[in-house]
Amino acid sequence: MTTIKDSVHDHIAVEGVAAALLDTPPVQRLRRIKQLGTVTFVYPSANHTRFEHSLGVYHLANEALAHLGIEGRQAERVRAAAMLHDVGHAPYSHNIEDIIHRRTGKYHDDVHDLIADGPVARVLSDHDLDPTAVADLVAGDGELGQIVSGELDVDRMDYLVRDAHHTGVSYGTIDAERLVRALRFVDGDLVLDEGNVQAAESLLLSRALMNPTVYSHHVSRIAKAMLRRGTQRLLAHTEIDAAELRRMDDCGLRVALRECEATAALAHRLDRRDLYKRGVWAEMAAVPEDLLDADHEAIRDHERAVADEANVDPDAVILDVPGRPSMKESSSRVLVNGEVRRLSEQSTLVNALRAAQRDQWRLGVYAPAETAERVGNAAVRTLGLDLDDTRVRDVRPGVHATLDDFN
C-alpha cells in the first residue's frame, strides 16, 4: 500500500490495482497536464494537475464503494477506472478537446484504444481485469459506471473542491464526504438517499458559481481560443497528427507551437501573456439563432467575413461561440418520500440557476489590442448582432431574479 499526502483529501491510501497503475506512463503523463488549462492565466495558483485529480477521484470512488458495500473484482474494476478516467485527456485538458474529436471522433472519456495494450493493459491483466470492461466504466457505461461518470459522479465531486482550493475561490466548496455517504442504487440508478436534496443542490450551485468566475472567465476563454487557433495551425503546417497531439503533454504542445513558423507568433503571445482583447462580448439575446448553432466551418467563414469587413488578417480574428447552456447535474436523482425524482422536478433552485446560466452566456470576438475595436464594430455589422450601447458588457443590467420568481 502507498500513502500519498493530498492537498484536498489529506492522506490517500492507494493499493491493489490502483497502486500498480500509478507508475505507468499514461498515468504519469497526467502530472504534466494542468487540470484547468488556461485558467492559470487568471489564477496563477491554479497549477494543479490531472494526476492529483485522478488520485482524488480514486479516493472518493473507494469511499463510495465501501459505503455501497461493493467488493471484490467489481470494486477493483471501478478503482482502476477511477485512476484511469483522465488518461484520454489531450494537452491543456478540455481546451483542445473539440479539435481532437473532429479529427479522431474521440472525446477524453473514450480510452478503449489507450489501455487495450501496453503497460496499463499488462497491469490490468495481472489483476485479472479486462481493459475493455474498465474502459466501459470510464465512459460511464453500466450501473457501476455511474460512480465514475454520471450525474452524481465522484469526478465532479473532486474537481469542484480541488479547483476551488487551488484558485482560492470559495464557490466550489461542497461536502463531498456527505454526498458519497448519501449514495445508493435504486433499480440500477445511482441516487441520493432521503434528506439530501440540499446536498444535490450544492453541486448545482457550486458549478453555477464557478462557471463565470473560473471556468468561463473571459481572460481564460481568450487564451483558450488563441491556444486552439495555434493548435489548428500546427496540425495544418506540420506532420503532427491528431493522434500524436492527443498523447502530448502541456509542455510538448507549447514547444511544438514555438518551433512551428506558422504558430510561433501566437506561442510568443501566450508565453508573454500578450493576449487578444475583446472586440465583442455579447449576451445570448443579442445573437442570431443560426449563429448560436454554427459548426466549426461556419464559424471560420464568419471569422473571414468579419476580417474582410475590418480589413485585417483573417487569422487575427477569433469568433468564440460557446455551446448552449446545459446543466447535467439537474438530472441527478434523489429519493423523496420513498420516490426517485429528478432534481429538476424537486428543486426550485434549478430553474433559477438555468436562468442565471443563460444570463451569464457570452459570445466573444477577439483580436489584437490595436485592432479589437475595429474588429468589434465589423463583427456587429457582419454577424447581425443586436447590440445597443456597448459591444462589451460583463454585467447584464436589470436582471434581479429571486427564487420567488420561479415558484
C-alpha positions in Angstrom: 0.0 0.0 0.0 1.2 3.5 -0.8 0.0 6.6 1.2 0.0 9.9 -0.6 -0.5 13.3 1.0 -3.1 15.3 -0.9 -4.0 19.0 -0.6 -7.7 18.3 -0.6 -8.3 14.8 1.0 -5.3 14.8 3.3 -3.8 11.2 3.2 -4.9 8.9 0.4 -4.1 5.2 0.7 -3.5 3.6 -2.7 -3.4 -0.2 -3.0 -4.2 -3.0 -5.3 -4.6 -2.3 -9.0 -4.6 1.4 -8.4 -1.2 1.3 -6.8 0.2 -0.7 -9.7 -1.3 1.7 -12.2 0.4 4.8 -10.6 3.7 4.4 -12.2 2.5 3.5 -15.7 3.5 6.1 -18.4 -0.1 7.1 -19.3 -0.9 7.9 -15.6 2.4 9.7 -15.0 1.8 11.8 -18.1 -1.1 13.3 -16.2 1.4 15.1 -14.0 2.2 17.2 -17.0 -1.4 18.1 -17.9 -2.9 21.1 -16.0 -6.4 20.4 -14.6 -7.7 23.9 -15.6 -5.7 24.6 -18.7 -5.6 28.4 -19.5 -7.4 29.3 -16.2 -3.8 29.7 -14.8 -3.7 33.0 -16.9 -6.3 34.3 -14.4 -5.5 32.4 -11.2 -1.7 31.8 -11.0 -2.1 29.2 -8.3 -4.3 27.0 -10.4 -1.4 24.8 -11.4 -2.8 21.5 -10.1 -2.7 18.6 -12.5 -4.9 15.8 -13.8 -2.6 13.4 -11.8 -3.6 14.7 -8.4 -7.3 15.0 -9.5 -7.1 11.3 -10.5 -5.9 10.4 -7.1 -8.8 12.4 -5.6 -11.3 10.6 -7.8 -9.8 7.2 -6.8 -10.1 8.2 -3.2 -13.8 9.2 -3.4 -14.6 6.2 -5.6 -13.0 4.0 -2.9 -15.2 5.7 -0.2 -18.3 5.2 -2.4 -17.6 1.5 -2.9 -17.1 0.9 0.8 -20.4 2.8 1.6 -22.3 0.9 -1.1 -20.9 -2.5 0.0 -19.3 -3.3 -3.4 -16.3 -5.6 -3.1 -14.1 -8.0 -5.0 -13.4 -7.8 -8.7 -16.2 -5.4 -9.3 -14.7 -2.9 -6.9 -11.2 -3.3 -8.3 -12.6 -2.6 -11.8 -14.1 0.7 -10.5 -10.9 1.6 -8.7 -9.0 1.1 -11.9 -11.4 3.2 -13.9 -11.2 6.0 -11.4 -7.4 6.1 -11.6 -7.5 5.9 -15.4 -10.5 8.1 -16.1 -8.4 11.1 -17.4 -5.7 9.3 -19.4 -7.6 10.3 -22.5 -7.1 14.0 -22.0 -5.0 15.9 -24.5 -2.7 18.8 -23.5 -4.4 21.6 -21.6 -7.3 19.2 -20.8 -10.6 20.3 -22.3 -9.1 23.3 -24.1 -8.4 21.5 -27.4 -10.7 18.5 -26.9 -13.0 19.6 -29.8 -10.1 19.7 -32.2 -9.1 16.2 -31.3 -12.7 15.0 -31.6 -13.2 16.5 -35.0 -10.2 14.5 -36.3 -10.4 11.3 -34.3 -14.0 11.0 -33.3 -12.9 10.6 -29.7 -13.5 12.5 -26.5 -11.4 12.3 -23.4 -13.6 9.6 -21.9 -13.1 7.2 -24.8 -10.0 5.4 -23.6 -10.5 1.9 -25.1 -7.6 2.2 -27.6 -5.3 3.8 -25.0 -5.5 1.0 -22.4 -6.1 -2.0 -24.7 -2.4 -2.9 -24.8 0.9 -1.7 -23.3 1.8 -1.2 -19.6 -1.7 -0.4 -18.5 -3.2 -3.5 -20.1 -0.5 -5.6 -18.5 -1.3 -4.2 -15.0 -5.0 -4.8 -15.5 -4.3 -8.4 -16.8 -2.1 -9.1 -13.8 -5.0 -8.2 -11.6 -7.4 -10.3 -13.7 -9.3 -7.3 -15.1 -10.4 -6.8 -18.6 -9.2 -3.5 -20.2 -12.4 -3.2 -22.2 -14.6 -3.5 -19.1 -12.5 -0.9 -17.4 -12.8 1.5 -20.4 -16.5 1.0 -20.4 -16.7 2.2 -16.8 -14.6 5.3 -17.7 -17.2 6.1 -20.4 -20.0 5.8 -17.8 -21.4 2.6 -19.1 -23.3 0.2 -16.9 -24.6 0.5 -13.3 -21.2 1.0 -11.7 -20.0 3.4 -14.4 -22.3 6.0 -12.8 -19.9 6.2 -9.9 -17.0 7.4 -12.2 -19.0 9.2 -14.9 -22.6 10.2 -14.3 -24.8 12.9 -12.8 -23.6 12.2 -9.3 -20.1 11.0 -10.1 -17.0 11.3 -7.9 -15.2 13.1 -10.7 -17.4 16.1 -10.3 -17.2 15.9 -6.5 -13.4 16.1 -6.6 -12.8 18.7 -9.3 -15.2 21.3 -7.8 -13.5 21.2 -4.4 -10.0 20.9 -5.9 -10.5 23.7 -8.4 -11.9 26.0 -5.7 -9.0 25.2 -3.4 -6.3 25.9 -6.0 -7.9 29.0 -7.4 -8.6 30.4 -4.0 -12.3 31.0 -4.6 -14.9 29.6 -2.2 -17.7 28.9 -4.6 -16.8 25.3 -5.3 -16.9 24.2 -1.7 -19.2 21.2 -1.3 -19.5 18.4 1.3 -18.1 15.6 -0.9 -17.9 13.2 2.0 -21.6 13.7 2.8 -22.5 13.2 -0.9 -20.6 10.0 -1.1 -22.2 8.7 2.1 -25.7 9.5 0.7 -25.2 7.5 -2.5 -27.3 4.4 -3.1 -28.6 2.3 -6.0 -32.3 2.1 -6.7 -33.4 -0.1 -9.7 -29.9 0.3 -11.3 -29.8 4.1 -10.9 -27.3 5.9 -8.6 -29.3 8.3 -6.4 -29.0 10.3 -3.3 -30.8 9.0 -0.2 -33.7 10.7 1.6 -33.0 14.1 3.1 -30.2 15.1 0.6 -32.0 17.4 -1.8 -29.9 20.3 -0.5 -26.7 18.3 -0.9 -27.6 17.7 -4.5 -28.4 21.4 -4.9 -24.9 22.2 -3.6 -23.4 20.6 -6.7 -25.6 22.7 -9.0 -24.9 25.9 -7.1 -21.1 25.3 -6.9 -20.9 24.6 -10.6 -23.0 27.6 -11.5 -20.9 29.9 -9.4 -17.6 28.5 -10.6 -18.5 28.9 -14.2 -18.4 32.7 -14.7 -15.6 33.3 -12.2 -13.3 30.4 -13.1 -14.2 28.1 -15.9 -15.6 30.8 -18.3 -13.6 33.8 -17.2 -13.1 36.0 -20.3 -9.3 36.0 -20.0 -9.2 32.2 -19.8 -11.5 32.0 -22.8 -9.4 34.3 -24.8 -6.2 32.3 -24.0 -8.1 29.1 -24.8 -9.2 30.5 -28.1 -5.7 31.5 -29.0 -4.4 28.1 -28.0 -7.0 26.4 -30.2 -6.1 28.6 -33.1 -2.4 27.8 -32.7 -3.2 24.1 -32.4 -5.3 24.1 -35.6 -2.4 25.8 -37.5 0.1 23.3 -36.0 -1.9 20.4 -37.4 -2.2 22.1 -40.8 1.5 23.1 -41.1 3.4 20.1 -39.6 3.4 16.4 -39.8 1.9 16.1 -36.3 -1.5 14.5 -36.5 -4.4 14.4 -34.0 -3.5 11.0 -32.6 0.1 12.2 -31.8 -1.3 15.5 -30.4 -3.6 13.6 -28.1 -0.7 11.9 -26.4 1.4 15.1 -25.9 1.6 16.9 -22.6 1.3 20.7 -22.0 5.0 21.4 -22.4 5.2 19.3 -25.5 2.4 21.3 -27.2 3.9 24.7 -26.2 7.3 23.7 -27.6 5.7 22.5 -30.8 3.9 25.8 -31.1 7.1 27.7 -30.6 9.1 25.7 -33.1 6.5 25.9 -36.0 6.8 29.1 -38.1 3.1 29.3 -38.6 2.3 29.3 -34.9 5.4 30.9 -33.3 3.8 34.4 -33.1 0.8 33.0 -31.2 3.1 30.9 -28.9 5.1 34.0 -28.2 1.9 35.9 -27.2 0.9 33.1 -24.9 4.4 33.0 -23.4 4.3 36.7 -22.6 0.5 36.7 -21.7 0.1 39.2 -24.5 -3.5 38.1 -25.2 -6.0 39.3 -27.7 -8.7 41.7 -26.4 -12.5 41.5 -26.6 -14.0 43.3 -29.5 -17.4 41.9 -28.7 -18.8 40.3 -25.6 -22.5 39.7 -26.4 -25.4 38.2 -24.5 -27.4 35.3 -25.9 -30.4 37.5 -26.6 -28.3 39.6 -29.0 -27.1 36.7 -31.1 -29.0 35.3 -34.1 -30.2 31.8 -33.7 -28.3 30.4 -36.6 -25.0 31.7 -35.1 -25.7 30.0 -31.8 -25.7 26.6 -33.6 -23.0 27.3 -36.1 -20.5 24.5 -36.6 -16.7 24.8 -36.9 -16.6 25.5 -40.6 -19.5 28.1 -40.4 -17.6 29.9 -37.6 -14.4 30.0 -39.7 -16.5 31.5 -42.6 -17.9 34.2 -40.2 -14.3 35.0 -39.0 -13.2 35.5 -42.6 -16.2 37.8 -43.3 -15.5 39.9 -40.2 -11.8 40.2 -41.1 -12.7 41.3 -44.6 -15.1 43.9 -43.2 -12.5 45.1 -40.8 -9.6 44.9 -43.4 -7.4 42.8 -41.1 -5.7 39.4 -41.4 -8.3 36.6 -41.1 -6.0 34.8 -38.6 -6.2 37.8 -36.3 -10.0 37.4 -35.7 -11.3 34.8 -33.4 -15.1 34.1 -33.0 -15.8 32.3 -29.8 -19.3 30.8 -29.7 -19.9 28.6 -26.6 -22.4 25.8 -26.7 -25.9 26.5 -25.4 -26.1 26.4 -21.6 -26.7 23.0 -20.1 -27.0 21.7 -16.6 -26.3 18.0 -16.5 -26.4 17.9 -12.7 -30.1 18.8 -12.8 -30.9 15.3 -13.9 -29.5 13.9 -10.7 -31.9 11.6 -8.9 -32.9 12.0 -5.3 -35.2 10.0 -3.0 -38.1 12.0 -1.8 -40.7 10.2 0.4 -39.5 6.9 -1.0 -39.9 8.0 -4.6 -37.0 8.6 -7.0 -37.3 12.0 -8.6 -35.1 14.1 -10.8 -33.6 17.1 -9.0 -35.1 19.4 -11.7 -38.5 18.1 -10.6 -37.9 18.7 -6.9 -35.8 21.8 -6.7 -36.9 25.4 -7.3 -33.3 26.4 -7.4 -32.8 24.5 -10.7 -34.9 26.9 -12.7 -33.2 29.9 -11.1 -29.8 28.6 -12.0 -30.8 27.8 -15.5 -31.9 31.5 -15.9 -28.6 32.6 -14.4 -26.7 30.3 -16.9 -28.4 32.0 -19.8 -27.7 35.4 -18.4 -24.0 34.6 -18.0 -23.6 33.2 -21.5 -21.5 35.4 -23.8 -20.3 35.3 -27.4 -16.8 36.6 -27.8 -15.0 38.2 -30.7 -11.2 38.6 -30.1 -8.4 40.4 -31.9 -5.1 42.0 -31.1 -5.5 45.1 -29.0 -4.7 47.5 -31.8 -7.5 46.2 -34.0 -10.0 45.0 -31.4 -12.3 48.0 -31.6 -12.4 48.0 -35.4 -12.9 44.2 -35.5 -15.7 44.5 -32.9 -17.6 47.1 -34.9 -17.2 45.0 -38.1 -18.4 41.9 -36.2 -21.6 43.7 -35.1 -22.4 44.6 -38.7 -21.4 41.3 -40.3 -22.8 38.9 -37.7 -26.1 40.8 -37.3 -25.7 41.2 -33.5 -28.5 43.1 -31.8 -26.4 45.3 -29.5 -27.4 48.7 -28.1 -24.9 50.9 -26.4 -21.8 48.7 -26.0 -20.0 45.9 -27.7 -18.5 44.6 -24.4 -20.8 44.0 -21.4 -19.8 42.0 -18.4 -23.0 42.6 -16.4 -26.5 42.4 -17.7 -28.5 45.2 -16.2 -32.0 44.8 -14.9 -31.7 41.1 -14.0 -32.5 40.7 -10.3 -34.3 37.3 -10.3 -35.1 35.7 -7.0 -36.2 32.2 -6.2 -39.7 33.5 -5.7 -39.8 34.4 -9.4 -39.7 30.7 -10.2 -42.3 29.3 -7.9 
